[in-house]
Amino acid sequence: MMKSLNKLIDLLTAAYIWACLTVHNTWGIINVFNIVWMKPMKGGLLKADHPMVTGINPDNGDMIWKQNIIFQSVRSAELKDAPNDNEIVCDVGNHMRKMVEVSSSSKEFPNGKPDRMPPAINYIHGCVHYNGGFFLFNDFKDAISHFSNIDFQNSFKRFVKEEGREPVTIFRNRNYDRMEYLEFVCFLRTIFPWFSNTNGNKKRIGWGNPAPYPSVNTITGYWMDDTYKIYSEEGRQSVCRSAVTKQYFSEKVYVGKRLTTKSEEKFLAHFTNERVIARGEKGNMFFVDLRKLSRGYKFDPSKKLPNIANRLMEKCFNTSTL
């Protein structure tokens, strides 16, 4: 009886958090749609020496990413020969930095280079890599053990609330099971009312994108505050924040209630996977058309970027530049 009651509570809690997540994520989608299609952000808004383009903290001349490591689990013996955590976080941060660099202003490309992604998407990644906070774990079980600990959850939420930053969860082990990864991300979507992405070094799954390591962007929404600043010169001067100095986690190890995902989290993972598969050639890209990108299309910031009117024309009359 008690087991059934606990399961019912789990399901009701999951349904409530999923509903909150859907509302929150819809607001985020509306804002991405705004800066990509309604009011397209121009290329070249950031200069080549901007900290968001270089990844260098102007306060000390060092790369910002290793200064924004918020939590590191104890490294397992199996991964003793893997790159150290500073190298790992710099690989992930530099991957996102290169995206915003493409849309930055240079002598040869004052409006940025043509790219598969519109400038707005690259700017978002610039805000995440520079202002985000990084969490490192060995593997999914290690992370689930920590995240299922209520004290760890509370510290994680306190970091997000007090710092107003986007957390990025990175795994040291690059050899992972893709479905298990998606199930972990759906575990996060079930304990926090924020969407999370399955970015990684293997074939895409869910809504994830390529990355040098499995790295989860948990989308808290603070990217909006930073990205909208890039529209103005004043905002571009203030958008890069100082490194995080406050300690949010008092323990080195947090032992949680479990090491594996629950049935409702597995259900959400399989539902997400089937939904993406059902999109066919559209793939898992929501704001750009993967079919056009596969044919070689690139957003050219030296020309007028496509807007909502162009998109509607394509959909209504089946017209395309390719």
Protein Blocks (a to p, Z undefined) as FASTA:
>chain_A
ZZmmmmmmmmmmmmmmmmmmmmmmmmmmmmmmmmmmmmccdehkacfklmklnopafkno
pafklmmcfbdcdddfklmmgccfklmmmmmmmmmmmmmmmmpccfklmnopadfbdfkl
mmmmmmmmmmmccdddfblmlmmmmmmpmklmmmmmmmmmmnopacddddfblcdcfklm
mmmmmmmmmmpccdcddddfbdcehjbdcdfbdcddddehlmmmmmmmmmpmklmmmmpc
cddfbdfbfbfbdcdfbfbdcfklmmmmmmmmmmmmmnmmnmmafkbcfklmmnopacdf
kbccddfklmmmmmmnopafZZ
